[in-house]
Amino acid sequence: MQAIFIDLDGTLTDPSDGWFPALSLALKSQGVDAPARAELGWTIGLPIVEVLEVLLGQGADIGDAVTDFYAAYMVGGVEDAILHDEVGEMIDTFRDLEVAIYITSVLPTPVAERQAEAMGLDAHVDRIFGSEISGENSDKTSLFAYVLGETGHDPSRCIVLADRRHDIDGARNNDIPTIGALWGFAEPEELHMAEADGLAGSPEDVVEIAADLMGLELE
């Protein structure tokens, strides 16, 4: 069976309205003023530990800041995410093609599940994979390896759809073909430099690109 691993934040959803306030609160809890929202787009889709290490610098209590971030994000923040246009139709098409669909996120699994449920995605995918609270599987190389082990899929019969370079690199490290989502939060150059196997300008474009990469037969 063929499968698609789809990133959550940035690819399926725009979490900005919940993400940025939670990040601002986490920074303020450490006595640091948050940069302007326009300067924080790069933070979406990355492990929050890495984000806070950059924004807080050495010597900061990253653990407390992470706790504060998720405490704020889980109370309303996940519900503030917005589902990208055409995502529902894309998922339905893959289901019609009998492709297994997995959400793969560096968010802790309970957070990813909560956000997917709030967006109505949980009933339309086969499983939601995230990181552990301990930090395990918080990089995409480890996460994709875990998903392959859990599902038993052949990586050559899978594809990763995501909007950040670390997703593309993680997929390549597991021999999984990739599609870069240009509607996400990365600058276009990021996905070009990552050398994704295909680039999609919108969710509507994904199915045809995936069909070419995976050998799917479209009606």
N, C-alpha and C positions, 0 to 999 in steps of 0.2 A: 504494500500500500504506500502511496505517496503522501507526503506531509509538508505543511508549511508552518514555520515558526515565525510568529508575528510579534514584533515589539509593541509595547503598550503606549507609554508616554511619548508623544511626538508623532507616532506612526498611526495608531488607532485613535488616539485622543489628543486634545490640546488641554493640558492640565494647568495652564498658566494661572487661572483665577484662584485656584487653591494652593498651587505650588509656591508662588511668590510670597504671599502673606505668611505661609508657614516658614519659609526660609528666612524672611525678615524677622520673624519672632525668634527663631533659633539664633540668629546673629545678635539680636538685641539682648538675649539672655546671657550672652558672653560679653556684653558691653561694646558691641561693634554695630555701627550704623550700616544698614543694607545699601548697596549701590542702587542706582535707579533701575527700575524694572527693565528698561530697554537694554541694560548692560548685563542682564542675567539670563538671557535666552540660552546661552551655552550650557547652563546648569541642568537643563531638562534632559532626562534620559541617561544621565550619568549617576553612578552610585553616590548617594548623599554624603557618605564619608569622604570621598574624594573632593566633592564640592566644598564641604566645610573646611577641609584641610587647606584648600587654596584660599578661601575667603577669610579664615580666621588666623592662618599662619601657625608657626611653631609655638608650642607651649600652651595652646588653647585646650580646653577640656572638650575634646571632640565628642566623647561619649555622652555627656550631658546635652550638648547641642543636638546630637542625633535624636536623643530621646524627646527633646523639646520640639524638634521638627515633626516627628511622627505623631506626637500627641496633638499638635495643632492640625496636621494634615488629615488625621483620621476623624477629627471632629468637624465635619462639614467640608473639608478641603477636597476629599475624593469626589463628593457629589457636585463640586463646582467644575469638574472637567467637562469638556465639550467633545462629543463624538465628531470626528471629521466627516465631511460630506462624502458620500459614495462608499463608505466603509461597510455599511450593512449589506449593500448590493454585492460588493466584492466577496464578503464572507459567504453569502448565500450561493454565489456562483461556485466557489470552491466546494461547498457542501454538495451541490448538485453534481459536481465532478467526482465526488467520493474521495476528496483529498482530506486527510486528517488535519485539523486546525488546532494549533497550540499557541497560546499567548505566552511569550517568554520575556520576563521583565526582571531588571535588577532590583526593583522594589521588593521588600520582604513579601513572601507569599500571601500572608493575610491582608496586606495593604493592596497588593495587585488584585486579589480576589474581590475585595470590597469595591475597588474602583470599577472592575469589570462588571460586577453585579449592578452598580449604580448606573452604568451606561447600557445595561441590558445585553451585554455581550456574553455573559457566562452561559446562557442557555444555547448559544450558537457555536461554541467551541468545544473541543474534546477534553481539554484540560488546561489549567492555568499554572504555569511554573514561575516561581520567583526565587529570591535569595532567602537564606536563613537569617534570623535575627542576629545570630553569632557572626554573620559576615560571609559564611560559606556560600559559594555560588554567586557572589556579588560581582564577578567579572563574567563576561559573556563566554569566554573560552570554557570555563568550568561549568557554567550553566548549560551550554549546549551539549557538552559531554554528558552531563547528568541526564538531560532530556533524552538523548540518544540511548543511554543505558536503561532508562526507565521504560521507554516505549519500544525499544528493539528495532527502530527504523534504520534502514541503510542510508547513510548520509548522502549518497549519490542520488537517492530518490526523494530527497528533501530540498527545501529552499528556505532561506531566511529573508524576511522582509523587514527592513529597519531603516532608521533615519540618521544613525550616528556611526562614526568610523569604528568605534570599539565593537559594535555589533558585527560589522563586516569582517574585521580582523578575527573576532572570536569564531565566526562561521568558517573562515578560511582555515583556522587552526584545527577545525574538525572536519575539513574537506566537504563543507556544505556550500552549494552555490548560493549566490546572494542577489537580491534586488534592493537598490537604494531608493528610499522614499523621499523624493525631492520636496514634498510638501511639509516635511517635518522641520525640526529646529536647527539642523546643521546648515551651514553655508554650502552651496552647490559644490564648491571646490573640495570640501571635506570628503564627500562621497566619490568625487572624481579621483582624488588622490588615493582613496582607499581601494580603488579599482574594483568596485562592485561589478558583478557579471552583467547586470542590467540596471537601468535607471528609469524610474517611473515618475512622471510628472503629477499623477493623481492616482487614487485607488482604482479608478476605472481602467487605467493602463496596465495594472499589475497582472491581471489574468492572462492577457495575451503574451506578455513577457515571460510569465511563469510557464505557460504552455510551451513556448519555444525552448526554455531551459530544461523542462522536465519531460518533454515529449507528450504532453497532454493533448487529447483530441477534442477540439472545440466544435460545437455544432455550427 
